[in-house]
């Protein structure tokens, strides 16, 4: 806005009568025009920032979905869908779900030890009817 005011003052110096009045008037008009132009320029930058913000939110949502366990298998009884071989000797559930995941978990007793968790089993015991 200062540059607009200076430009208006320079244009006013070409007038022969009432130089100070024209200088004040043209400097004010130049500053107002510069303010309007800078507002327009800032609004167009905000549109670009909003679009970039939306893209970053989409990437963040995609990243968070990768951290959540993904259901790979599910069974409601041992007759219709047998338990995977890895779990057969451990339990006889009424229902089970198997998830794939990829998380690093810090050992609560050792701050320098991390465990990678890649699979999760949810076992729901049978319910009497």
Number of C-alpha atoms within 10 A of each C-alpha: 18 14 12 19 22 17 17 21 22 14 15 21 15 11 12 8 10 10 14 13 11 19 22 15 15 22 24 19 18 22 19 16 15 17 15 12 12 12 12 11 11 10 11 10 11 11 11 11 12 11 11 12 12 12 12 12 12 12 12 12 11 11 11 10 11 13 12 13 16 15 14 12 14 16 17 16 15 13 8 8 13 14 23 11 8 7 11 11 9 8 10 17 18 14 18 21 16 19 16 16 18 15 15 11 11 13 11 9 7 8 8 8 10 13 10 11 12 12 15 16 14 12 15 13 12 12 7 4 3
